[in-house]
């Protein structure tokens, strides 16, 4: 039985195998992992000779849109509006359009200006598309504050959670005799904002299950702080099953709690409106809602549960770019611990401060983010290709003792990398709070940060060397 991602790969392979002049793809990145999305983008860029071929693409994946699109059409209010370039260029042009109609588009304008500010402050390549007017962009975002006050959010999270959140201590999980996660060591701190990437079926949802308690480890231990209140936005939407026959307005009427955004209290109805729910949709029954509408309602109910640890499992499924921007805006002021499993690189870069990968059942910190993950998986694939018969003939198989020693060393390296990640995060916070007029002290702290980063690089090289013996 094929998974959703495997079925999507088969469908794409069947389509791409033929010599088409024009290809239309409807949400092609759904159920694909980061490796698959990256490969598909590269293939589509190189598929046709210059000035030949055509691609029509419907997608909510903003990174993918930026990679392959030379023009963007926005469908809204019964009209189709053209924009030049990919997603980054579209954001600038849309902000300019909305600014001209500020009275009627104020809410969406503010969200998109915030999105533009993040785009401009990110890697240069993100906004280096043709005709992207940098001067105009800088003028538009001049008064937009930083997206997150990281230091203040960390203080709030510590006050709500204390020092202990969730610790995974040398945890392993297997299903049907097949190992899924091995020797995972992860101490999740208050205010931590981490993204998780990995291939389909690598164990990302299992990792979330360990955190929530839905999955029990075969070995190792999971410790949760006494003040932890967990909530998870899962892929299936099971939390809506009991509400299927209810009208949305009735669901809202039973809710008594509110939600704070930027210091302002919002009612459940206001929160749902902020997530893009229209007044006319309140009379619909939950079972009649589209996938995107159900996702909006599910997110609202999750936030109103007032958790201090929030887990999001593929939150971009079935949502459009407007809801993504609204969701990211809400998460910017989230004063708790946030763990996000996603293949959406824009989302991970936007709402998390660090990323991890599940590689061969092990949790690996990624100082270089998704790009580093792709380099690691490519290097592993090259090693396998260089020795195609090794796994069959295994003429120089290592002994059981050597295997256990290598696995033990990798586990130790993973633990050391996790500690270094905590030290680096603390050093960044120390730099942010330090007296900026003390140049000698700033220089010392900066050098200490570089030393920690050098330690990470050395350990990562050793991790790769040892992991080769396990192939």
Kinemage of the C-alpha trace (Angstrom):
@kinemage 1
@onewidth
@group {chain A} dominant
@subgroup {mainchain}
@vectorlist {calphas} color= white
{ca unk a 1} P 0.000 0.000 0.000
{ca unk a 2} L 1.471 3.324 -1.075
{ca unk a 3} L 1.455 6.412 1.136
{ca unk a 4} L 0.041 9.730 -0.101
{ca unk a 5} L 3.521 10.962 -0.947
{ca unk a 6} L 4.396 7.760 -2.818
{ca unk a 7} L 1.182 7.916 -4.865
{ca unk a 8} L 1.897 11.549 -5.748
{ca unk a 9} L 5.409 10.613 -6.927
{ca unk a 10} L 3.998 7.873 -9.177
{ca unk a 11} L 1.428 10.282 -10.661
{ca unk a 12} L 4.073 12.933 -11.309
{ca unk a 13} L 6.465 10.411 -12.824
{ca unk a 14} L 3.763 9.184 -15.221
{ca unk a 15} L 2.984 12.768 -16.266
{ca unk a 16} L 6.570 13.959 -16.608
{ca unk a 17} L 7.670 10.889 -18.569
{ca unk a 18} L 5.776 12.100 -21.666
{ca unk a 19} L 6.930 14.901 -23.967
{ca unk a 20} L 4.288 17.576 -23.345
{ca unk a 21} L 4.392 21.109 -24.723
{ca unk a 22} L 2.258 22.403 -21.836
{ca unk a 23} L 1.857 20.930 -18.349
{ca unk a 24} L -0.791 21.897 -15.757
{ca unk a 25} L -0.145 20.971 -12.124
{ca unk a 26} L -2.728 21.359 -9.339
{ca unk a 27} L -1.045 21.584 -5.912
{ca unk a 28} L 1.848 19.337 -7.007
{ca unk a 29} L 3.752 19.731 -3.729
{ca unk a 30} L 0.982 18.298 -1.529
{ca unk a 31} L 2.303 15.172 0.226
{ca unk a 32} L 5.800 15.646 -1.235
{ca unk a 33} L 8.748 16.019 1.113
{ca unk a 34} L 11.406 18.723 0.762
{ca unk a 35} L 13.636 16.524 -1.402
{ca unk a 36} L 10.785 15.800 -3.807
{ca unk a 37} L 9.746 19.453 -4.012
{ca unk a 38} L 13.319 20.586 -4.676
{ca unk a 39} L 13.794 17.979 -7.415
{ca unk a 40} L 10.482 18.887 -9.073
{ca unk a 41} L 11.362 22.599 -9.119
{ca unk a 42} L 14.754 21.894 -10.700
{ca unk a 43} L 13.194 19.583 -13.295
{ca unk a 44} L 10.536 22.107 -14.324
{ca unk a 45} L 13.118 24.887 -14.672
{ca unk a 46} L 15.204 22.741 -17.021
{ca unk a 47} L 12.489 20.755 -18.809
{ca unk a 48} L 12.084 22.959 -21.878
{ca unk a 49} L 14.540 24.900 -24.015
{ca unk a 50} L 14.448 28.683 -23.656
{ca unk a 51} L 11.224 30.297 -24.955
{ca unk a 52} L 9.545 26.909 -25.445
{ca unk a 53} L 7.067 24.940 -23.361
{ca unk a 54} L 4.558 26.176 -20.822
{ca unk a 55} L 3.638 25.494 -17.204
{ca unk a 56} L 0.326 26.294 -15.489
{ca unk a 57} L 0.617 25.872 -11.747
{ca unk a 58} L -1.870 26.086 -8.865
{ca unk a 59} L -0.021 26.051 -5.541
{ca unk a 60} L 0.133 27.504 -2.042
{ca unk a 61} L 3.838 26.615 -1.751
{ca unk a 62} L 5.515 30.026 -1.872
{ca unk a 63} L 9.079 28.741 -2.199
{ca unk a 64} L 8.061 26.516 -5.116
{ca unk a 65} L 6.213 29.401 -6.783
{ca unk a 66} L 9.280 31.618 -6.521
{ca unk a 67} L 11.466 28.880 -7.997
{ca unk a 68} L 9.440 28.087 -11.135
{ca unk a 69} L 7.044 30.963 -11.942
{ca unk a 70} L 7.765 33.941 -14.194
{ca unk a 71} L 4.223 35.325 -13.832
{ca unk a 72} L 1.582 34.971 -11.126
{ca unk a 73} L -2.208 35.215 -11.374
{ca unk a 74} L -4.260 35.952 -8.273
{ca unk a 75} L -7.893 34.806 -8.317
{ca unk a 76} L -10.099 36.871 -5.994
{ca unk a 77} L -13.624 38.289 -5.930
{ca unk a 78} L -14.495 36.638 -9.241
{ca unk a 79} L -11.597 38.185 -11.170
{ca unk a 80} L -8.121 37.091 -12.253
{ca unk a 81} L -5.395 39.675 -11.683
{ca unk a 82} L -1.943 39.225 -13.275
{ca unk a 83} L 1.376 40.005 -11.566
{ca unk a 84} L 4.936 39.815 -12.861
{ca unk a 85} L 7.401 37.345 -11.369
{ca unk a 86} L 7.008 34.775 -8.613
{ca unk a 87} L 5.751 35.056 -5.052
{ca unk a 88} L 8.195 37.711 -3.786
{ca unk a 89} L 7.456 40.039 -6.695
{ca unk a 90} L 3.731 39.358 -6.293
{ca unk a 91} L 3.871 40.429 -2.632
{ca unk a 92} L 5.409 43.797 -3.531
{ca unk a 93} L 2.901 44.490 -6.296
{ca unk a 94} L -0.004 43.416 -4.114
{ca unk a 95} L 1.107 45.686 -1.271
{ca unk a 96} L 1.223 48.600 -3.711
{ca unk a 97} L -2.251 47.711 -4.991
{ca unk a 98} L -3.675 47.400 -1.502
{ca unk a 99} L -2.063 50.650 -0.403
{ca unk a 100} L -4.014 52.445 -3.112
{ca unk a 101} L -7.200 50.931 -1.683
{ca unk a 102} L -6.178 51.192 1.971
{ca unk a 103} L -9.629 51.975 3.308
{ca unk a 104} L -11.153 48.714 2.105
{ca unk a 105} L -8.085 46.477 2.242
{ca unk a 106} L -6.428 47.632 5.483
{ca unk a 107} L -6.369 44.238 7.183
{ca unk a 108} L -4.912 42.315 4.263
{ca unk a 109} L -2.477 45.142 3.491
{ca unk a 110} L -0.962 44.997 6.971
{ca unk a 111} L -0.520 41.236 6.776
{ca unk a 112} L 1.108 41.382 3.359
{ca unk a 113} L 3.367 44.297 4.372
{ca unk a 114} L 4.554 42.162 7.260
{ca unk a 115} L 5.164 39.279 4.870
{ca unk a 116} L 7.093 41.610 2.556
{ca unk a 117} L 9.218 42.821 5.466
{ca unk a 118} L 10.207 39.241 6.207
{ca unk a 119} L 10.989 38.563 2.557
{ca unk a 120} L 13.239 41.621 2.282
{ca unk a 121} L 15.073 40.831 5.519
{ca unk a 122} L 15.772 37.263 4.481
{ca unk a 123} L 18.379 35.791 2.108
{ca unk a 124} L 19.115 38.111 -0.848
{ca unk a 125} L 18.141 35.473 -3.402
{ca unk a 126} L 14.572 35.503 -2.160
{ca unk a 127} L 13.881 38.942 -3.600
{ca unk a 128} L 16.373 39.073 -6.436
{ca unk a 129} L 13.734 38.235 -9.033
{ca unk a 130} L 13.541 40.327 -12.227
{ca unk a 131} L 11.809 43.693 -11.870
{ca unk a 132} L 11.585 43.437 -8.071
{ca unk a 133} L 11.860 47.093 -7.132
{ca unk a 134} L 14.110 47.075 -4.079
{ca unk a 135} L 13.852 50.807 -3.374
{ca unk a 136} L 10.064 50.649 -3.411
{ca unk a 137} L 10.122 47.617 -1.140
{ca unk a 138} L 12.393 49.314 1.394
{ca unk a 139} L 10.126 52.358 1.442
{ca unk a 140} L 7.043 50.217 2.047
{ca unk a 141} L 8.545 48.354 5.017
{ca unk a 142} L 10.403 51.249 6.631
{ca unk a 143} L 7.959 51.425 9.561
{ca unk a 144} L 7.313 47.685 9.972
{ca unk a 145} L 8.783 46.473 13.296
{ca unk a 146} L 10.749 43.212 13.621
{ca unk a 147} L 8.481 40.186 13.274
{ca unk a 148} L 9.266 38.751 16.703
{ca unk a 149} L 10.787 40.075 19.902
{ca unk a 150} L 12.676 36.835 20.506
{ca unk a 151} L 14.098 37.792 23.890
{ca unk a 152} L 10.743 38.984 25.267
{ca unk a 153} L 8.918 35.888 23.973
{ca unk a 154} L 11.529 33.652 25.614
{ca unk a 155} L 10.985 35.432 28.944
{ca unk a 156} L 7.203 35.015 28.654
{ca unk a 157} L 7.581 31.333 27.779
{ca unk a 158} L 9.864 30.698 30.761
{ca unk a 159} L 7.346 32.427 33.049
{ca unk a 160} L 4.523 30.200 31.711
{ca unk a 161} L 6.461 26.940 31.474
{ca unk a 162} L 9.397 27.072 33.861
{ca unk a 163} L 12.650 25.455 32.787
{ca unk a 164} L 11.297 21.956 32.078
{ca unk a 165} L 9.177 21.388 28.984
{ca unk a 166} L 9.685 18.003 27.280
{ca unk a 167} L 12.839 15.879 27.354
{ca unk a 168} L 13.333 12.906 25.035
{ca unk a 169} L 16.131 10.872 26.608
{ca unk a 170} L 17.783 8.203 24.430
{ca unk a 171} L 14.385 7.271 22.977
{ca unk a 172} L 13.832 4.567 20.346
{ca unk a 173} L 10.604 3.489 18.619
{ca unk a 174} L 9.872 0.630 16.213
{ca unk a 175} L 6.720 -0.632 14.503
{ca unk a 176} L 6.348 -4.225 13.376
{ca unk a 177} L 10.001 -4.870 14.062
{ca unk a 178} L 11.122 -1.971 11.858
{ca unk a 179} L 13.058 0.772 13.681
{ca unk a 180} L 11.515 4.223 13.140
{ca unk a 181} L 13.437 6.395 15.609
{ca unk a 182} L 16.746 5.475 17.217
{ca unk a 183} L 18.468 6.940 20.283
{ca unk a 184} L 16.743 10.314 20.028
{ca unk a 185} L 18.074 12.836 22.544
{ca unk a 186} L 16.218 16.157 22.548
{ca unk a 187} L 15.632 18.567 25.407
{ca unk a 188} L 12.911 20.999 24.320
{ca unk a 189} L 13.199 24.318 26.140
{ca unk a 190} L 10.710 27.067 27.044
{ca unk a 191} L 10.070 29.356 24.092
{ca unk a 192} L 11.868 27.044 21.660
{ca unk a 193} L 10.652 27.412 18.060
{ca unk a 194} L 11.838 24.399 16.077
{ca unk a 195} L 10.984 22.983 12.672
{ca unk a 196} L 11.205 19.289 11.759
{ca unk a 197} L 11.948 18.048 8.241
{ca unk a 198} L 12.430 14.595 6.800
{ca unk a 199} L 11.380 12.263 4.028
{ca unk a 200} L 7.842 10.880 3.924
{ca unk a 201} L 7.620 8.009 6.385
{ca unk a 202} L 10.815 9.004 8.197
{ca unk a 203} L 9.099 9.287 11.590
{ca unk a 204} L 8.140 12.967 11.914
{ca unk a 205} L 4.596 12.272 13.130
{ca unk a 206} L 5.953 9.545 15.410
{ca unk a 207} L 8.262 12.132 16.964
{ca unk a 208} L 5.275 14.397 17.660
{ca unk a 209} L 3.470 11.400 19.149
{ca unk a 210} L 6.343 10.882 21.582
{ca unk a 211} L 6.087 14.512 22.674
{ca unk a 212} L 2.314 14.331 23.238
{ca unk a 213} L 2.337 10.852 24.777
{ca unk a 214} L 0.290 9.270 21.990
{ca unk a 215} L 3.317 7.079 21.143
{ca unk a 216} L 5.231 5.184 23.825
{ca unk a 217} L 8.964 4.531 23.356
{ca unk a 218} L 10.386 1.006 23.167
{ca unk a 219} L 13.390 2.232 25.116
{ca unk a 220} L 14.498 5.477 26.696
{ca unk a 221} L 12.405 7.964 28.619
{ca unk a 222} L 10.125 10.948 27.941
{ca unk a 223} L 9.856 13.592 30.683
{ca unk a 224} L 7.269 16.387 30.616
{ca unk a 225} L 7.248 19.460 32.817
{ca unk a 226} L 4.471 19.775 35.390
{ca unk a 227} L 3.125 23.007 33.876
{ca unk a 228} L 3.070 21.777 30.257
{ca unk a 229} L -0.262 22.080 28.394
{ca unk a 230} L 0.066 20.484 24.973
{ca unk a 231} L -2.075 21.042 21.898
{ca unk a 232} L -1.551 19.598 18.433
{ca unk a 233} L -2.891 20.604 15.032
{ca unk a 234} L -2.806 17.229 13.286
{ca unk a 235} L -3.197 16.341 9.618
{ca unk a 236} L -6.420 14.358 10.020
{ca unk a 237} L -8.555 16.940 11.846
{ca unk a 238} L -9.850 14.367 14.333
{ca unk a 239} L -10.771 17.131 16.793
{ca unk a 240} L -13.579 18.234 14.436
{ca unk a 241} L -15.221 14.781 14.266
{ca unk a 242} L -17.571 15.470 17.177
{ca unk a 243} L -18.639 18.811 15.644
{ca unk a 244} L -19.595 17.607 12.144
{ca unk a 245} L -23.349 18.241 12.575
{ca unk a 246} L -22.948 21.633 14.275
{ca unk a 247} L -23.138 25.024 12.617
{ca unk a 248} L -19.993 27.130 12.871
{ca unk a 249} L -21.945 29.902 14.648
{ca unk a 250} L -23.092 27.390 17.302
{ca unk a 251} L -19.515 26.194 17.826
{ca unk a 252} L -18.428 29.803 18.387
{ca unk a 253} L -21.365 30.428 20.724
{ca unk a 254} L -20.222 27.661 23.070
{ca unk a 255} L -16.733 29.121 23.386
{ca unk a 256} L -16.145 31.462 26.279
{ca unk a 257} L -12.411 32.090 26.108
{ca unk a 258} L -10.665 34.731 24.023
{ca unk a 259} L -7.207 35.054 22.540
{ca unk a 260} L -4.629 37.820 22.816
{ca unk a 261} L -2.899 39.154 19.711
{ca unk a 262} L -0.369 41.978 20.097
{ca unk a 263} L -1.769 42.735 23.554
{ca unk a 264} L -5.387 42.973 22.328
{ca unk a 265} L -8.136 40.525 23.304
{ca unk a 266} L -9.978 38.889 20.412
{ca unk a 267} L -13.236 36.940 20.586
{ca unk a 268} L -13.466 33.513 18.879
{ca unk a 269} L -15.433 35.106 16.018
{ca unk a 270} L -12.808 37.844 15.577
{ca unk a 271} L -10.021 35.270 15.608
{ca unk a 272} L -11.797 33.191 12.971
{ca unk a 273} L -12.325 36.325 10.866
{ca unk a 274} L -8.628 37.121 11.162
{ca unk a 275} L -7.911 33.664 9.776
{ca unk a 276} L -9.981 34.522 6.693
{ca unk a 277} L -13.404 33.105 7.609
{ca unk a 278} L -16.256 35.081 6.051
{ca unk a 279} L -19.465 36.043 7.893
{ca unk a 280} L -21.562 34.165 5.346
{ca unk a 281} L -19.787 30.916 6.207
{ca unk a 282} L -20.817 30.986 9.884
{ca unk a 283} L -24.211 29.415 9.104
{ca unk a 284} L -22.620 26.394 7.408
{ca unk a 285} L -22.332 23.078 9.196
{ca unk a 286} L -18.822 21.862 9.970
{ca unk a 287} L -19.321 18.844 7.694
{ca unk a 288} L -20.050 21.213 4.775
{ca unk a 289} L -16.812 23.201 5.111
{ca unk a 290} L -14.028 22.963 2.545
{ca unk a 291} L -10.612 21.645 3.517
{ca unk a 292} L -9.244 25.164 3.988
{ca unk a 293} L -12.239 26.292 6.065
{ca unk a 294} L -11.952 23.229 8.299
{ca unk a 295} L -8.257 24.001 8.764
{ca unk a 296} L -9.093 27.566 9.853
{ca unk a 297} L -11.638 26.320 12.393
{ca unk a 298} L -9.257 23.639 13.631
{ca unk a 299} L -6.459 26.174 14.180
{ca unk a 300} L -8.812 28.526 16.046
{ca unk a 301} L -9.958 25.751 18.406
{ca unk a 302} L -6.343 24.724 18.985
{ca unk a 303} L -5.268 28.259 19.934
{ca unk a 304} L -8.298 28.810 22.176
{ca unk a 305} L -7.356 25.711 24.191
{ca unk a 306} L -4.626 27.979 25.633
{ca unk a 307} L -1.702 25.558 25.342
{ca unk a 308} L 1.823 26.611 26.227
{ca unk a 309} L 3.330 23.976 23.916
{ca unk a 310} L 1.933 23.985 20.370
{ca unk a 311} L 2.642 21.243 17.823
{ca unk a 312} L 1.747 21.762 14.157
{ca unk a 313} L 1.781 18.722 11.845
{ca unk a 314} L 1.868 19.855 8.186
{ca unk a 315} L -0.202 22.995 8.922
{ca unk a 316} L -0.075 24.281 5.314
{ca unk a 317} L -2.158 21.427 3.869
{ca unk a 318} L -5.427 22.708 2.316
{ca unk a 319} L -4.745 26.394 3.008
{ca unk a 320} L -4.150 29.378 0.732
{ca unk a 321} L -1.459 32.040 0.940
{ca unk a 322} L -3.745 34.507 2.742
{ca unk a 323} L -4.394 32.044 5.550
{ca unk a 324} L -0.692 31.207 5.675
{ca unk a 325} L 0.134 34.892 6.170
{ca unk a 326} L -2.569 35.216 8.854
{ca unk a 327} L -1.351 32.078 10.637
{ca unk a 328} L 2.249 33.246 10.570
{ca unk a 329} L 1.160 36.623 11.922
{ca unk a 330} L -0.558 34.940 14.887
{ca unk a 331} L 2.444 32.709 15.556
{ca unk a 332} L 4.801 35.717 15.599
{ca unk a 333} L 3.394 36.656 19.014
{ca unk a 334} L 3.050 33.069 20.269
{ca unk a 335} L 4.531 33.129 23.816
{ca unk a 336} L 5.205 29.414 24.207
{ca unk a 337} L 7.116 26.495 22.747
{ca unk a 338} L 6.393 25.826 19.077
{ca unk a 339} L 7.250 22.647 17.141
{ca unk a 340} L 6.379 22.569 13.423
{ca unk a 341} L 6.551 19.564 11.090
{ca unk a 342} L 6.328 20.817 7.516
{ca unk a 343} L 7.656 20.544 3.976
{ca unk a 344} L 6.949 24.275 3.494
{ca unk a 345} L 10.358 25.947 3.583
{ca unk a 346} L 8.890 29.458 3.726
{ca unk a 347} L 6.821 28.570 6.781
{ca unk a 348} L 9.761 26.970 8.600
{ca unk a 349} L 12.041 29.930 7.927
{ca unk a 350} L 9.276 32.361 8.868
{ca unk a 351} L 8.039 31.004 12.222
{ca unk a 352} L 10.882 28.845 13.611
{ca unk a 353} L 14.350 29.766 14.823
{ca unk a 354} L 16.055 26.424 14.176
{ca unk a 355} L 15.422 23.216 12.265
{ca unk a 356} L 16.033 19.519 12.841
{ca unk a 357} L 15.940 16.580 10.433
{ca unk a 358} L 15.126 12.926 10.881
{ca unk a 359} L 17.821 11.043 8.980
{ca unk a 360} L 17.989 7.247 9.166
{ca unk a 361} L 15.872 7.304 12.307
{ca unk a 362} L 18.049 9.814 14.135
{ca unk a 363} L 17.286 13.411 15.041
{ca unk a 364} L 19.885 15.762 13.577
{ca unk a 365} L 20.215 19.491 14.266
{ca unk a 366} L 20.482 21.598 11.078
{ca unk a 367} L 22.387 24.855 11.667
{ca unk a 368} L 22.078 25.497 7.917
{ca unk a 369} L 18.335 24.804 7.775
{ca unk a 370} L 16.643 23.110 4.823
{ca unk a 371} L 19.617 23.742 2.528
{ca unk a 372} L 21.872 21.760 4.845
{ca unk a 373} L 19.320 18.947 4.948
{ca unk a 374} L 19.344 18.755 1.155
{ca unk a 375} L 23.156 18.688 1.112
{ca unk a 376} L 23.203 15.849 3.642
{ca unk a 377} L 20.637 13.756 1.771
{ca unk a 378} L 22.428 14.373 -1.537
{ca unk a 379} L 25.753 13.323 -0.007
{ca unk a 380} L 24.178 10.156 1.392
{ca unk a 381} L 22.677 9.352 -2.024
{ca unk a 382} L 26.075 9.861 -3.692
{ca unk a 383} L 27.693 7.472 -1.227
{ca unk a 384} L 25.084 4.814 -1.940
{ca unk a 385} L 25.479 5.287 -5.686
{ca unk a 386} L 29.270 4.992 -5.450
{ca unk a 387} L 28.965 1.505 -3.971
{ca unk a 388} L 25.902 -0.046 -5.644
{ca unk a 389} L 26.759 -3.617 -4.673
{ca unk a 390} L 27.945 -2.960 -1.175
{ca unk a 391} L 24.610 -3.571 0.497
{ca unk a 392} L 24.243 -6.913 -1.297
{ca unk a 393} L 27.717 -8.390 -1.231
{ca unk a 394} L 28.878 -6.593 1.939
{ca unk a 395} L 32.443 -7.953 1.546
{ca unk a 396} L 33.800 -5.750 4.335
{ca unk a 397} L 30.871 -5.727 6.749
{ca unk a 398} L 31.820 -4.348 10.141
{ca unk a 399} L 31.491 -6.522 13.221
{ca unk a 400} L 28.670 -6.244 15.721
{ca unk a 401} L 30.986 -4.587 18.231
{ca unk a 402} L 32.109 -2.011 15.665
{ca unk a 403} L 28.496 -1.340 14.702
{ca unk a 404} L 27.471 -0.761 18.319
{ca unk a 405} L 30.476 1.509 18.872
{ca unk a 406} L 29.621 3.583 15.793
{ca unk a 407} L 25.968 3.894 16.817
{ca unk a 408} L 27.024 4.887 20.335
{ca unk a 409} L 29.377 7.566 18.989
{ca unk a 410} L 26.677 8.997 16.712
{ca unk a 411} L 24.263 9.145 19.650
{ca unk a 412} L 26.914 10.966 21.696
{ca unk a 413} L 27.532 13.412 18.850
{ca unk a 414} L 23.793 14.070 18.549
{ca unk a 415} L 23.609 14.823 22.274
{ca unk a 416} L 26.611 17.144 22.027
{ca unk a 417} L 25.070 18.922 19.026
{ca unk a 418} L 21.837 19.399 20.971
{ca unk a 419} L 23.755 20.953 23.869
{ca unk a 420} L 25.684 23.190 21.473
{ca unk a 421} L 22.402 24.343 19.920
{ca unk a 422} L 21.220 25.402 23.387
{ca unk a 423} L 24.509 27.193 24.075
{ca unk a 424} L 24.377 29.004 20.738
{ca unk a 425} L 20.790 30.120 21.372
{ca unk a 426} L 21.793 31.380 24.830
{ca unk a 427} L 24.789 33.209 23.349
{ca unk a 428} L 22.557 34.918 20.779
{ca unk a 429} L 20.261 36.058 23.589
{ca unk a 430} L 23.242 37.256 25.627
{ca unk a 431} L 24.436 39.295 22.651
{ca unk a 432} L 20.976 40.791 22.174
{ca unk a 433} L 20.798 41.923 25.810
{ca unk a 434} L 24.430 43.068 26.100
{ca unk a 435} L 25.458 46.721 26.312
{ca unk a 436} L 26.076 47.565 22.651
{ca unk a 437} L 28.479 50.376 23.599
{ca unk a 438} L 30.881 47.856 25.166
{ca unk a 439} L 32.772 46.954 21.989
{ca unk a 440} L 35.331 44.803 23.803
{ca unk a 441} L 32.616 42.717 25.415
{ca unk a 442} L 30.694 42.415 22.132
{ca unk a 443} L 33.873 41.228 20.373
{ca unk a 444} L 34.478 38.628 23.094
{ca unk a 445} L 30.917 37.287 22.940
{ca unk a 446} L 31.010 37.199 19.132
{ca unk a 447} L 34.220 35.147 19.216
{ca unk a 448} L 32.673 32.763 21.752
{ca unk a 449} L 29.718 32.340 19.400
{ca unk a 450} L 32.062 31.587 16.477
{ca unk a 451} L 33.913 29.008 18.589
{ca unk a 452} L 30.630 27.243 19.347
{ca unk a 453} L 29.689 27.280 15.658
{ca unk a 454} L 33.124 25.845 14.776
{ca unk a 455} L 32.525 23.052 17.288
{ca unk a 456} L 29.222 22.297 15.551
{ca unk a 457} L 30.917 22.134 12.139
{ca unk a 458} L 33.575 19.747 13.446
{ca unk a 459} L 31.032 17.457 15.072
{ca unk a 460} L 28.905 17.418 11.936
{ca unk a 461} L 31.899 16.322 9.842
{ca unk a 462} L 32.630 13.556 12.343
{ca unk a 463} L 28.945 12.526 12.291
{ca unk a 464} L 29.155 12.098 8.512
{ca unk a 465} L 32.369 10.064 8.779
{ca unk a 466} L 30.934 7.697 11.378
{ca unk a 467} L 27.588 7.383 9.604
{ca unk a 468} L 29.395 6.141 6.474
{ca unk a 469} L 30.399 3.015 8.388
{ca unk a 470} L 26.724 2.271 9.014
{ca unk a 471} L 25.668 2.392 5.338
